[in-house]
Amino acid sequence: MKNIKFIIILFSISSFQIVNAQINYPKTLKKPIVNTYHGNEIVDNFQWLEQLQSTEVNNWVTQQNKTSKKYLIKLNKSIDSE
């Protein structure tokens, strides 16, 4: 019984690693914006992503969604094959 549990756990981990290893995340640009809060300068490299009406942000979201969808499809196939 212990061997079966071990094999199931091992297979689950290896399936996850195979699917996980194939993710190629889109590049996210860093556009440093400096904000001052209570006299402290804070650099936010990703504040530009808050501009939800921006074409650039919409393109970034589309690329992220494509990446997520590919991963979820592979994950679903991996789970179905178990």
Beta strands, then each sheet from edge to edge (+ up, - down):
strand 1: 33-37
strand 2: 40-44
sheet 1: 1+ 2-
end
